[in-house]
Amino acid sequence: MTNLLEEAISCMKVTVKLRLLLTSALLMFVQIPAPQAQVTVDVVKITCEQLSMEELPFSSRDVIFWLSGYYHREHNNTVIEPGAIKRDANSLNRYCYEHGEITVMDALKNMGLGK
């Protein structure tokens, strides 16, 4: 009788381990994000309103970093100044708040930051 009981307990342990393994595997696959459709945006067409209202598929911070890289490359400048980027981003956000209809690229030019 003890052998039968030990065998039953052993079988239950195997069953529990298999269930745990299966559950872990399922949870791992559930957490993998599904591929999303690729989105492209022409930066020249982004308006201040879209930037201010966060109507883009990415954050305004991403746009500002992209623009910073764009203009730094245009001037062959490889130096990053985090304080300057933050200052210019704040200035751009204030300007865009008041001039929602123009494009961000035009706003930068009007502000003297796109040179």
Phi, psi and omega in degrees: 000322179294323177298319179295319178293316179297321179294320179294318179295318178298318179295320179294321179298316179297317180298316180296317179297319178295318178296318179297317179297315179296316179298317179298317180296318179296317179296324179297318181285330179293327184279349178286121182293144178287145178297138181255157178295140180287133180246133175240144181227132175275110186300329180298333184267355180290126179268161177300323180297316178298320179294314182292323184271004180055046181266018183253160180285011177210170185282160177297330178299319178298319179296316181296318177296319179298314180297321178300314178296320180299310182287326176295321178292320180301329180257012179053040181254119182257008182265131177253130176243098183305322179296321180291320178297316180295316179298312180294325177296318178296318178297316180297317180297320177295315180298315181294328178299325181270343185228062186296337187278340184271164180282157180296321179298318177293323178299316179298318179295317179297328181276351182080015181265346184265022183264000000 
